[in-house]
Amino acid sequence: MRESDGLSWIHEMYFHRRVSDRVLGVCQGLISRAEQKAELASTQDGTTRFV
């Protein structure tokens, strides 16, 4: 009983870690895209603004 609990816990942690890594990757992609847009906006009119 104890061993199966441990295994399922490890599996849950691994699964959630994979999902959260994927979510983090998507978020980082969105953030870097937003930063690029902000850089473009700042070069166009001289002030930094988030689009």
Steps between C-alpha positions, in 0.01 A plus 500: 500500500777744597711420192215556254422831670862605454504396135177681419632810679821490293293453184275794594802722570663401170178557305432839661861601449478424128175694470635797698820499292289520184290783648817681608640466150185650349503784754867574431425508128216747554715717729790512254258586220352781714852627575584505130182699431593743779848543350348569159260753652781669691716532189214652302406791725782511756294394801457148633143382499351154512271418211 
